[in-house]
Amino acid sequence: MKATGIVRRIDDLGRIVVPKEIRRTLRIREGDPLEIFTDREGEIILKKYSPIGELSQFAGEYAESLAQTTGHLVLITDCDHVVTASGNGKKEYEGKPISKQLEDAISERKNFLASRNDAEFVKVTLDDAGEFGQQALSTIICEGDAIGAVILYEKDEKSRMTETESKLAIAAAGFLGKQMEQ
């Protein structure tokens, strides 16, 4: 654990303010759910809650199946990072924070099929090298909230993605959203 040197008092309602610098660094926004943990030494640990993280093993198996069927790289994200990746190139993406572009696409509940030169095409992670040329993206909606995305990614410019890939991404996002509601 890393000390910040910041000390805060608990108010009469039991609240404590998480400093703005820490919220910005950890990408915590107003209304974001935080999970509370305690340990044996009496420490309280706050962790940003990821509903998709609850299904990470299931999402990983689903992504693996989709990648094997389509031959594309499949990424499943929450609103902050890539939860799971499957297919050729997965190590470059798994666990990495998502880009602001993708964050905006999720919050706007977008579903699209795009090539690298299209205006809708988004970089998936902050350090995305841009070697992929096509993507099918669908936002995962759970109980009315946008909680992540399913992305099919393709490097080969000659192998064009079609409406089929777009519909697969939409179906996967819909299925994962329904699984979260149960």
Secondary structure by P-SEA (a helix, b strand, c coil): cccccbbbbbcccccccccaaaaaaacccccbbbbbbbcccbbbbbccccccccaaaaaaaaaaaaaaaccccccccccccccccccccccccccccccaaaaaaaaaccccccccccccccccccccccccccbbbbbbbcccccccbbbbbbccccccccaaaaaaaaaaaaaaaaaaac
